[in-house]
Amino acid sequence: MSEIAVAPRPLLVDLLALALRFLRAHREVSVMLALIALMALVGILAPLLAPDPAAINPANRLKPPSAEHWLGTDHLGRDVYARLVFGTRTSMSVGFSVAAATTLIGVVIGLYAGFARRGGAIVMRINDAMMSIPAVLLAIALASLMSQGLTAVIVAITIPEIPRMVRVVRALVLGVRQQPYIAAAVSIGTRGVPLVMRHVIPNTLGPVLVQATYACASAIIASAVLAFLGVGTSPDVPSWGGMMADARRQFRLHPDLMLYPGLALSALVLIVNILGDRLSDAMDPRKARRGIL
Amino acid sequence: MILYVVGRLLAAVPTLLIVAIFIFGLVHIAPGDPAILIAGDNANPEQVDKIRERLHLDRSLPVQFGIWFGNAVTGDLGTSVYSGRPVTELIAQRVEPTFLLALYTIVLTVIIAVPLGTIAAWKANGWLDRAIMGFSVAGFSVPVFATSYLLIYVFAVELRWFPVQGYKALSKGPVETLVSLTLPSIALALVFAALIARVTRAAVLDVIHENFVRTLKAKGMGTRRILVTHVLKTAGVPIVTVIGIGLAALIGGVVVTESVFNIPGIGRLTVDAIVRRDYPVVQGIILFFSLTLIAVNLVVDLSYALFDPRVRG
């Protein structure tokens, strides 16, 4: 156990130092994070890395790879490589946004459910009921009810994702509340928001982060499912799921059009899931090689 | 025991009610007039009025919900805006392929996942364990439609062992049905098995260090026999629980798989209804699937009463 400095240094500096120490101790976590950063970079720099993904050229459709079109062209003569690179943007932004929104909302509701006695029970009832609605189905229905666009997709995927986070956070809060350090903090007069911010949230951070990672992975799949089924996302926005939907008609003759986006999608989700698993292992005190948190 | 069963049944009632309110609210949380939303962009004002009247959209929300829920309880989920047929009838027509697909998938999942998970726990941290767990992470990372097309390419297009898509009804012979559902079931089972293998490993690992296992070993019982007849029996409860909970994910997968393999089940009905903005059908399907989930998990819960003497009380 390391000593945690109490007052003078700002919290952010402490957190950064802690994060660095954590990354150094867990190489696989760092590797996965680096890969994700790389893919995020590809998404951000997409306009520099690839030509226009929307340029239609009917005379040049379904062409094999060439110097001009590295991975060939699709049924409208669009550059497959460009669509693949720009598709990274869609998947990454949905994954990150859903993970962030789920965490934020889930932590707030989970904290309430963990602290409020009567209200908490009601919240959990509603939460459990929400979990008995199949998530993908709910996301499809929500996306179809809203106007087309990435925001609608993000909202539609976030709503069914929240109950799982709430459950994780509440269980953690109930555990933390029993800890002697909470009793100690209360006994010296810490209460309300400072108690939660300083003592409860930091001690639930690990598992919440793991859950956020899994939410990110499942959001990337869900957004691909929506695009594949043609719900919510506009077909003009290049996305891996949308590319696979387009590839259906040419599947027998051009299975490679299905292969590239399928591989990209699987690779990204795999990386995020491995990150989640390694984080979970790293946070597990029974498996930790040395005390980090 | 009876108290436990009654308690469980009663606990399911509020869950059902909340789910119903939520599904009812779906159409109403969307911005705009639900009547126009349901009628579609091409409807004239008369058609919109007709829908408003039929769905009682001119009444207050609680009254609307009361009518809708009252009908739903008696098995009336309304009528399809697109075809004018009762939603219950549409669902009933499509139950066979979906039910068989889910059942086939669960059977395959158990056959694949339980042995793999047990072996992984038995050889914990060895190379076999790493390999199986690696397969497991890959299994639920690859989206089911990607796996589906890979299977179609290898086993239907290249090897021609199975049809590319389509479904043969049970009435035309169960073998044909089984053949037509094999690829979609494998695609779904790979995802589902990944999850169950993990849970099995964790459950078996928990049990494997118990004292009774050491006693059996000391008495000279073979490892295989201990694992199969004693450890799995104890680890069975969490495994069955997760199969029940995992059904939610499986239903999502069914919707996608049916669409890929062109199987005329409830999943296809969902996608068609969404594309046609046929919201009574969408609501009916979600309610139907949620009910199924609640019922299955209730049965799983109740089955503890049979297996676990602590619950039996």
Interface residues (C-beta under 8 A of the other chain):
Chain A: R125 I126 D128 A129 M130 M131 S132 I133 P134 A135 V136 L137 L138 I140 A141 L142 S144 L145 M146 A217 I221 A224 V225 F228 L229 G230 V231 M244 F251 R252 P255 M258 G262 L265 S266 V269 L270 V272 N273 I274 D277
Chain B: P14 T15 L16 I18 V19 F22 I23 L26 V27 I29 A30 P31 L37 V137 A138 F140 S141 V142 P143 F145 A146 Y149 L150 I152 Y153 V157 A248 A249 I251 G252 G253 V255 V256 S259 T270 V271 I274 V275 R277 V282 I285 I286 F289 S290 L293 I294 N297
